[in-house]
Amino acid sequence: MAAGPAPPGGCPSAQRPHLSKMERVVVSMQDPDQGVKMRSQRLLITVIPHAVAGEGPRRLGWGASGPALASPHPSLCCAGSDIVEWLIQKYCISEEEALHLGTLLVRHGYLYPLRDPLSLLLQPDDTPYRFQTPYFWTSTQWPAAELDYAIYLAKKNIRKQGALVDHEKTKNMDFYRREIEYCRKALGRTRVKSSVCLEAYLKFSSQHGPHDPIMSGCLPSNPWIADSDTYWVVNAPSVAAPTKLRVDRWGFSFRELLEDPMGRAHFMEFLRKEFSAENLSFWEACEELRHGGQAQVPALVDAVYEQFLAPGAARWVNIDSHTMERTLEGLRRPHRYVLDDAQLHIYMLMKKDSYPRFLKSDMYRGLLAEAVVPPETKWRVFPFMRKPRRSSPSPALLASMEPAAAAGGPRGGDGEA
């Protein structure tokens, strides 16, 4: 049966030119005289219309004469090899191009694979295919109705090989109990009020406001608009005395302290006084391993293990047994992230124990007291804010003014005398 053009649907075919071209190909394939060769076949249990048949479907229970359960109604099927051969002869293309074009037709739903519906590829063998009814072509975009879906599920469930997928099965009471329990837990989950969020945001803004160069400016001057690099000099990685804003940032978070080389150096000095400097040294060694070269990874892993983790190590770090087991298991095949669990354990130990004591120590208070506050330097930003200057006279005018000045100078001097 030849198929006509698709009925008008939700989207005009003019807006989808690639679909209209494929539909013309499908219509040509179903031409009774010059289309793909179609044969009348009988199907067991049920009838699949609008299909073409080759020799392959007989292995699936297809044949000219079936058992007693065979349906008396014929079905039109075709083999994948017939489709490929027709495309090659019709459009004078290669076999690879014909397979690609046929696969596009299958994926867009114009050809339906009967043997394996989940395989959306055109097989160049005896695999049976049928032509999809024009009512269900992609260009129509008919909305799916619940009745159509229910009929589809019923037919698929009746077929012996038509096992339903998980989302197609009827949900039992256990499924709905799990869904209700999940929703109940989601509703009972602790949530932060919007007022608390706003207060935290205001606190963050007020805390970081003085440290924002755009909002509060730079001291002593802005290096982007002023011809001075003093700002970079006073905020260098290593200086004699850090600025007060720089020391204040160390108290924002433990991450801020570690990211500043000078803050990390002062924190290392504090840990030495508490006899726990090996924790920060281990963290720095793990950072070097993570960001170092790939060729150096095995040597760095061995060095870190011998220095910090091995039994009787010179700078042994305190790690719980579970973390140590995971780390030792990963050391069998070393890589740059093998010490992440141990590094995180030491990081949290310093953050919860050593860092609060550092902020309350006399050392940090002394750093705040000795921190410098660079004096602000005023710079005129825009040229039109400068005072107008006198223009320099021309050399010709200067030459004519010199004799007059020489003649009037002595008289002016005698008058004053």
C-alpha positions in Angstrom: 0.0 0.0 0.0 1.5 3.3 -1.1 1.5 6.1 1.5 0.4 9.6 0.6 1.8 12.8 2.1 1.5 13.2 5.9 -1.7 14.8 7.2 -1.5 18.4 8.4 -0.2 18.4 12.0 1.0 20.7 14.7 3.9 22.0 12.7 3.9 22.8 8.9 6.2 20.7 6.8 7.7 24.0 5.4 9.3 24.6 8.7 11.0 21.2 8.6 12.6 20.8 5.2 14.6 17.7 6.1 11.5 15.9 7.3 9.6 16.7 4.0 12.6 15.3 2.0 12.7 12.1 4.0 8.9 11.7 3.6 9.2 12.0 -0.1 11.8 9.3 -0.1 9.5 7.0 2.0 6.6 7.7 -0.3 8.8 6.7 -3.3 9.9 3.6 -1.5 6.3 2.5 -1.2 5.4 3.0 -4.8 3.7 -0.2 -6.1 5.7 -0.2 -9.4 9.1 1.4 -8.7 9.4 1.1 -5.0 10.9 -1.4 -2.7 9.8 -5.0 -3.4 7.1 -5.9 -0.8 5.7 -9.4 -0.1 2.7 -10.5 1.7 3.7 -12.4 4.9 1.7 -13.8 7.9 2.6 -13.0 11.4 2.1 -15.2 14.5 -0.3 -14.0 17.2 -0.7 -10.5 15.8 -0.6 -8.5 12.6 1.9 -5.8 11.8 0.6 -3.7 8.9 2.5 -1.5 6.3 5.7 -3.7 6.3 7.8 -5.3 3.7 9.2 -8.9 3.9 12.5 -10.6 3.0 13.9 -14.0 3.8 15.1 -13.2 7.3 11.8 -12.9 9.2 11.2 -16.7 8.8 13.7 -17.3 11.6 11.4 -15.2 13.9 8.3 -17.3 13.1 7.4 -15.7 9.8 6.5 -17.7 6.8 4.1 -18.3 4.0 2.3 -20.8 6.0 2.4 -20.7 9.8 1.0 -22.9 12.6 -2.6 -22.9 13.8 -2.1 -19.7 15.8 -0.9 -17.7 12.7 -3.1 -14.7 11.8 -5.0 -15.0 8.5 -4.4 -11.4 7.8 -1.3 -10.7 5.6 1.4 -8.1 6.5 3.7 -6.2 4.2 7.4 -6.3 5.3 10.8 -5.6 3.7 14.4 -6.6 4.5 17.2 -4.2 5.2 19.2 -5.4 2.3 16.3 -4.6 -0.1 16.1 -1.1 1.3 19.8 -0.5 0.8 19.7 -1.9 -2.7 16.8 0.3 -3.7 18.5 3.4 -2.3 21.7 2.7 -4.2 19.8 2.2 -7.5 17.4 5.1 -7.0 19.9 7.8 -6.0 23.1 6.4 -7.5 25.0 6.5 -4.2 27.4 4.2 -2.5 26.5 1.5 0.0 27.8 3.5 2.9 25.7 6.5 2.0 22.7 4.2 1.6 23.2 2.7 5.0 23.5 6.2 6.5 20.3 7.4 4.8 18.4 4.3 5.8 19.6 4.7 9.4 18.3 8.3 9.4 14.9 7.0 8.2 14.8 4.4 11.0 15.8 6.9 13.7 13.2 9.4 12.6 10.5 6.7 12.9 9.7 6.2 9.2 11.0 2.6 9.3 10.2 0.3 12.2 12.6 -2.6 13.0 10.5 -5.7 13.8 13.3 -8.0 15.1 14.8 -5.5 17.6 12.7 -2.4 18.2 15.4 -0.8 20.4 18.1 -1.0 17.7 17.6 2.2 15.6 20.1 1.1 12.8 19.4 -0.1 9.3 21.0 -3.6 9.0 22.0 -4.6 5.4 20.8 -8.2 5.9 17.4 -10.0 6.2 16.3 -8.0 9.2 12.6 -7.1 8.7 11.3 -3.6 8.7 7.9 -2.1 8.2 6.8 1.4 7.1 5.3 3.6 9.7 1.8 4.8 9.2 1.8 8.5 7.9 -0.5 9.4 10.8 2.5 8.9 13.2 5.2 10.6 11.1 7.4 13.1 12.9 6.2 16.1 10.9 2.6 15.7 12.2 3.5 16.2 15.9 0.2 14.8 17.1 -0.2 15.2 20.9 0.0 11.8 22.7 -3.3 10.7 24.2 -3.8 8.5 27.3 -6.0 6.1 25.4 -3.4 5.6 22.6 -0.7 4.9 25.3 -3.0 2.5 27.2 -3.7 0.6 24.0 0.0 0.4 23.2 0.8 -1.0 26.7 -2.0 -3.5 26.4 -0.8 -4.8 23.1 2.8 -4.9 24.2 1.8 -6.8 27.4 -0.2 -9.4 25.4 2.7 -10.2 23.2 4.9 -13.0 24.6 8.1 -11.1 23.9 6.7 -7.7 24.8 8.0 -7.3 28.3 7.2 -3.8 29.7 9.9 -1.4 30.8 10.1 -0.3 34.5 8.3 3.0 33.8 5.6 1.2 31.9 4.7 -1.3 34.6 1.8 -0.6 37.0 3.0 0.8 40.2 2.2 -1.3 43.3 1.6 0.0 46.9 5.3 -0.4 47.9 6.3 2.1 45.2 3.8 4.7 46.4 4.9 4.1 50.0 8.5 4.9 49.1 7.4 7.9 47.2 5.3 9.2 50.1 8.2 8.6 52.5 10.6 10.4 50.2 8.3 13.4 50.0 7.8 13.4 53.8 11.5 13.5 54.4 11.9 16.3 51.8 9.2 18.4 53.5 10.8 17.7 57.0 14.3 18.8 55.8 15.7 21.7 57.7 15.7 24.9 55.6 17.3 28.2 56.2 14.9 31.1 56.4 15.3 34.0 53.9 15.9 36.4 56.8 18.8 34.4 58.0 20.2 34.2 54.5 20.0 38.0 54.1 21.7 38.6 57.4 24.5 36.3 56.4 24.8 38.1 53.0 24.9 41.5 54.7 27.5 40.3 57.2 29.6 38.9 54.3 29.3 42.2 52.4 30.2 44.3 55.3 33.2 42.1 56.1 34.6 42.0 52.6 33.6 45.5 51.6 36.8 47.2 52.8 38.9 44.6 50.9 37.2 45.2 47.5 39.3 47.5 45.4 36.3 48.6 43.3 34.0 49.4 46.3 36.6 50.9 48.7 39.6 51.7 46.5 43.3 50.8 46.9 45.8 52.1 49.4 48.0 53.9 48.9 46.9 54.4 45.3 45.2 52.5 42.5 47.9 51.0 40.2 45.5 50.8 37.3 45.0 54.6 37.0 48.0 55.9 38.8 51.6 55.8 37.6 52.8 54.1 40.8 53.4 50.4 41.8 53.3 51.0 45.5 50.2 48.9 45.9 52.0 45.9 44.5 55.1 46.5 46.6 53.2 46.6 50.0 51.2 43.5 49.0 54.1 41.4 47.7 54.2 37.7 48.8 57.0 38.5 51.2 57.3 41.9 52.9 58.8 43.2 56.2 55.4 44.2 57.6 52.0 43.2 56.1 49.2 45.7 55.7 46.3 45.7 58.2 43.8 44.7 55.5 46.0 41.7 54.6 46.2 40.5 58.2 42.4 41.0 58.7 41.7 38.6 55.8 43.6 35.8 57.6 40.8 35.8 60.1 38.0 35.4 57.5 38.6 31.7 56.9 41.3 29.1 57.2 41.5 29.0 53.4 42.3 32.7 53.2 45.2 32.1 55.7 46.7 29.2 53.7 46.4 30.9 50.3 48.5 33.8 51.5 52.2 32.8 51.6 53.0 35.3 54.4 50.0 34.1 56.4 51.1 30.5 56.0 54.6 31.4 57.1 53.3 33.0 60.3 51.0 30.0 60.9 53.9 27.6 60.5 55.8 29.6 63.1 52.8 29.3 65.5 52.6 25.5 64.9 56.3 25.1 65.7 55.6 26.6 69.1 52.8 24.0 69.5 55.0 21.1 68.2 52.6 20.4 65.4 54.3 21.9 62.4 54.4 18.5 60.6 50.6 18.9 59.9 51.1 22.0 57.7 54.3 20.5 56.2 52.3 17.4 55.2 49.6 19.6 53.7 52.1 21.5 51.6 53.7 18.3 50.5 50.3 17.0 49.3 49.8 20.3 47.4 53.1 19.9 45.7 52.2 16.3 44.7 48.9 17.4 43.3 50.2 20.3 41.2 53.6 18.8 40.3 54.8 17.1 37.2 53.5 13.7 36.2 57.0 12.2 36.0 57.7 13.1 39.6 54.6 11.6 41.1 56.0 8.2 42.1 59.1 9.8 43.7 57.0 12.4 45.6 54.5 9.8 46.8 57.4 7.7 48.2 59.0 10.7 49.8 55.8 11.8 51.5 55.1 8.3 52.8 58.5 7.8 54.2 58.5 11.3 55.9 55.0 11.5 57.3 53.1 8.2 57.1 55.5 5.3 57.5 55.8 3.6 60.9 58.5 5.4 62.9 58.6 8.4 60.4 60.6 11.4 61.4 57.6 13.7 61.1 54.7 11.3 61.6 51.2 12.8 61.3 48.2 11.5 63.3 45.6 9.9 60.9 42.7 7.7 61.8 42.8 4.0 60.9 40.1 4.1 58.2 41.9 7.0 56.3 45.2 5.2 56.7 43.8 2.0 55.2 42.4 3.8 52.2 45.7 5.7 51.7 47.8 2.5 51.9 45.5 0.8 49.5 45.9 3.6 47.0 49.7 3.6 47.4 49.9 0.3 45.5 49.1 2.3 42.3 50.3 5.8 43.1 48.8 8.9 41.4 48.7 12.6 42.1 45.4 12.3 44.1 46.3 9.3 46.2 46.8 11.3 49.4 43.6 13.4 49.1 41.9 11.6 52.0 44.8 12.0 54.4 45.3 15.6 53.3 41.6 16.4 54.0 41.9 14.8 57.4 44.9 16.9 58.4 43.3 20.0 56.9 40.1 19.6 59.0 42.3 18.9 62.1 44.2 22.2 61.6 41.0 24.1 60.8 39.1 23.0 63.9 41.9 22.9 66.4 45.0 24.9 65.5 43.4 27.7 63.5 41.1 29.0 66.2 44.0 29.0 68.7 46.1 31.0 66.2 43.4 33.7 65.9 43.3 34.0 69.7 47.1 33.9 70.2 49.3 36.8 71.1 51.2 36.3 67.8 48.2 37.2 65.7 47.2 40.1 68.0 50.8 41.4 67.7 50.6 41.1 63.9 47.4 43.2 63.9 49.0 45.8 66.1 52.1 46.1 64.0 50.4 46.0 60.6 50.8 49.1 58.5 48.1 51.2 57.0 49.5 52.9 53.8 48.6 56.6 53.6 46.3 57.5 50.8 47.8 59.3 47.9 45.6 61.7 45.9 45.8 61.3 42.2 43.8 63.3 39.6 42.1 60.7 37.5 40.7 62.7 34.5 42.7 65.2 32.5 40.0 67.9 32.5 40.2 68.1 36.3 43.8 69.5 36.1 44.4 73.2 36.3 45.1 74.8 33.0 48.7 75.5 32.3 50.2 78.5 30.4 51.2 77.7 26.9 54.9 78.1 26.1 55.6 81.1 23.8 57.1 80.5 20.4 60.9 80.9 19.9 60.3 83.8 17.5 58.4 85.8 20.2 61.1 85.0 22.7 63.8 86.5 20.3 61.8 89.7 19.9 61.1 90.1 23.6 64.7 89.8 24.7 65.8 93.3 23.4 62.8 95.0 25.0 63.4 93.4 28.3 67.1 94.4 28.2 66.2 98.1 27.4 63.6 98.4 30.1 65.4 96.6 32.8 67.9 99.4 33.9 65.1 102.1 34.0 63.0 99.9 36.1 65.9 99.4 38.4 66.7 103.2 38.7 63.1 104.0 39.4 63.0 101.5 42.2 66.2 102.8 43.6 
